[in-house]
């Protein structure tokens, strides 16, 4: 199991900045979100290949490319191959539409996972997994104790859980006491989960806190300053 970061935590950061931030914090995986400043887009496979090489050199696994956009299935399949990571489908069309696209992306040679979350995560995940498609779960403590949620999800999706995106953690961790984070990690370890758990903000109001936690209190771009921070302890492993 790898602990990682979503680019949603630093949407103005370049890919190089994100990889450096992962290194400062001892994070071993990175989720890239469509539209953030990392610069990757579905139609630019050459840039995606460069990104995959840069991540490998930094010792960071690319956990997936999250998109809610309108790129073609062929473009997303090509991106997935270039990155060596699944496309994480989070489109507003709903789970049924995401499943259809995931199946087509897979047929075209790429890999894809369908994002589920909220109160129906276990039921939606079971539907997706039954069709042989991987699941990406948005774990949100605001929807209830995530330790209990993951138990229901693991019982339904078996080995199809490809990625977990945990809302909060990092600089928000102190405010999450009693929300089942420890139980979540314990259950994942006991289940043999070998994917990534990526951290993302619960709200844009924590943007400055995340920038500081990642070592760029002044943000990214012109005039920003990096500050060295101690590493966190994470559990390594390969998926």
Secondary structure, 3 states (H helix, E strand, C coil): CEEEEEHHHHCCCCHHHHHHHHHHHCCCEEEEECCCCCCCCCCCHHHHHHHHHHHHHHCCEEEEEEECCCCCHHHHHHHHHHHCCCEEECCCCCHHHHHHHHHHHHHCCCCEEEEEEHHHHHHHHHHHHHCCCEEEEEECHHHCCHHHHHHHHHHHHHHHEEEEEEECCHHHHHHHCCCCHHHHHHHHHHHCCCCEEEEECCCHHHHHHHHHHCCCCCCCCCCCCCCCCCCCCCCCCCC
